[in-house]
Amino acid sequence: MNQLTVRELMMIEDEIRAEQLAAKTMNWCASTCQDQTMRTQLEQMAEQHQLRVGELSQYFNRAKHMQ
């Protein structure tokens, strides 16, 4: 893997925060939703965002250790 610039690392950090916020928002929406089908869809969307957080965090940590 090539070394990432500080700017690129900051952009990854920003994306991690955006994905975390999206996951929290989806979970909150699901908790207020009365329709079970919609609730399930929102929970699945939240889970996908949380998985992206994990993937980006792993990438970020590997890149940061190579600096």
Short mmCIF file of the C-alpha atoms (twelve columns), coordinates in Angstrom:
data_MODEL
# 
_entry.id   MODEL 
# 
loop_
_atom_site.group_PDB 
_atom_site.id 
_atom_site.type_symbol 
_atom_site.label_atom_id 
_atom_site.label_alt_id 
_atom_site.label_comp_id 
_atom_site.label_asym_id 
_atom_site.label_seq_id 
_atom_site.Cartn_x 
_atom_site.Cartn_y 
_atom_site.Cartn_z 
_atom_site.pdbx_PDB_model_num 
ATOM 1  C CA . MET A 1  0.000   0.000  0.000  1 
ATOM 2  C CA . ASN A 2  1.275   3.448  -0.834 1 
ATOM 3  C CA . GLN A 3  1.576   5.967  1.946  1 
ATOM 4  C CA . LEU A 4  -1.380  8.290  2.270  1 
ATOM 5  C CA . THR A 5  -1.011  12.001 2.703  1 
ATOM 6  C CA . VAL A 6  -2.195  13.738 5.847  1 
ATOM 7  C CA . ARG A 7  -5.060  15.200 3.837  1 
ATOM 8  C CA . GLU A 8  -6.139  11.759 2.654  1 
ATOM 9  C CA . LEU A 9  -6.043  10.428 6.211  1 
ATOM 10 C CA . MET A 10 -8.168  13.369 7.343  1 
ATOM 11 C CA . MET A 11 -10.673 12.624 4.596  1 
ATOM 12 C CA . ILE A 12 -10.920 9.010  5.772  1 
ATOM 13 C CA . GLU A 13 -11.500 10.228 9.327  1 
ATOM 14 C CA . ASP A 14 -14.251 12.534 8.063  1 
ATOM 15 C CA . GLU A 15 -15.896 9.647  6.220  1 
ATOM 16 C CA . ILE A 16 -15.740 7.475  9.345  1 
ATOM 17 C CA . ARG A 17 -17.521 10.211 11.314 1 
ATOM 18 C CA . ALA A 18 -20.137 10.596 8.568  1 
ATOM 19 C CA . GLU A 19 -20.810 6.850  8.539  1 
ATOM 20 C CA . GLN A 20 -21.097 6.813  12.350 1 
ATOM 21 C CA . LEU A 21 -23.580 9.659  12.219 1 
ATOM 22 C CA . ALA A 22 -25.592 7.922  9.512  1 
ATOM 23 C CA . ALA A 23 -25.721 4.704  11.556 1 
ATOM 24 C CA . LYS A 24 -26.863 6.568  14.673 1 
ATOM 25 C CA . THR A 25 -29.496 8.456  12.691 1 
ATOM 26 C CA . MET A 26 -30.849 5.266  11.124 1 
ATOM 27 C CA . ASN A 27 -31.004 3.575  14.538 1 
ATOM 28 C CA . TRP A 28 -32.818 6.550  16.014 1 
ATOM 29 C CA . CYS A 29 -35.303 6.595  13.135 1 
ATOM 30 C CA . ALA A 30 -35.870 2.861  13.547 1 
ATOM 31 C CA . SER A 31 -36.529 3.294  17.263 1 
ATOM 32 C CA . THR A 32 -39.278 5.821  16.562 1 
ATOM 33 C CA . CYS A 33 -40.832 3.921  13.646 1 
ATOM 34 C CA . GLN A 34 -44.187 2.183  14.171 1 
ATOM 35 C CA . ASP A 35 -44.122 0.226  10.894 1 
ATOM 36 C CA . GLN A 36 -42.200 -3.025 11.462 1 
ATOM 37 C CA . THR A 37 -41.131 -3.354 7.819  1 
ATOM 38 C CA . MET A 38 -39.722 0.170  7.785  1 
ATOM 39 C CA . ARG A 39 -38.072 -0.392 11.166 1 
ATOM 40 C CA . THR A 40 -36.333 -3.505 9.852  1 
ATOM 41 C CA . GLN A 41 -35.128 -1.676 6.741  1 
ATOM 42 C CA . LEU A 42 -33.767 1.195  8.825  1 
ATOM 43 C CA . GLU A 43 -31.988 -1.216 11.168 1 
ATOM 44 C CA . GLN A 44 -30.409 -2.969 8.176  1 
ATOM 45 C CA . MET A 45 -29.279 0.375  6.775  1 
ATOM 46 C CA . ALA A 46 -27.757 1.284  10.148 1 
ATOM 47 C CA . GLU A 47 -25.915 -2.024 10.201 1 
ATOM 48 C CA . GLN A 48 -24.476 -1.391 6.738  1 
ATOM 49 C CA . HIS A 49 -23.198 2.016  7.817  1 
ATOM 50 C CA . GLN A 50 -21.655 0.469  10.931 1 
ATOM 51 C CA . LEU A 51 -19.921 -2.166 8.799  1 
ATOM 52 C CA . ARG A 52 -18.451 0.630  6.663  1 
ATOM 53 C CA . VAL A 53 -17.160 2.282  9.840  1 
ATOM 54 C CA . GLY A 54 -15.323 -0.931 10.666 1 
ATOM 55 C CA . GLU A 55 -13.886 -1.285 7.175  1 
ATOM 56 C CA . LEU A 56 -12.751 2.324  7.006  1 
ATOM 57 C CA . SER A 57 -11.293 2.155  10.511 1 
ATOM 58 C CA . GLN A 58 -9.218  -0.892 9.618  1 
ATOM 59 C CA . TYR A 59 -7.952  0.815  6.473  1 
ATOM 60 C CA . PHE A 60 -7.234  4.025  8.391  1 
ATOM 61 C CA . ASN A 61 -5.341  2.174  11.133 1 
ATOM 62 C CA . ARG A 62 -3.205  0.261  8.618  1 
ATOM 63 C CA . ALA A 63 -2.415  3.440  6.691  1 
ATOM 64 C CA . LYS A 64 -1.629  5.377  9.848  1 
ATOM 65 C CA . HIS A 65 0.826   2.732  11.087 1 
ATOM 66 C CA . MET A 66 2.682   2.864  7.778  1 
ATOM 67 C CA . GLN A 67 3.348   6.601  8.114  1 
# 
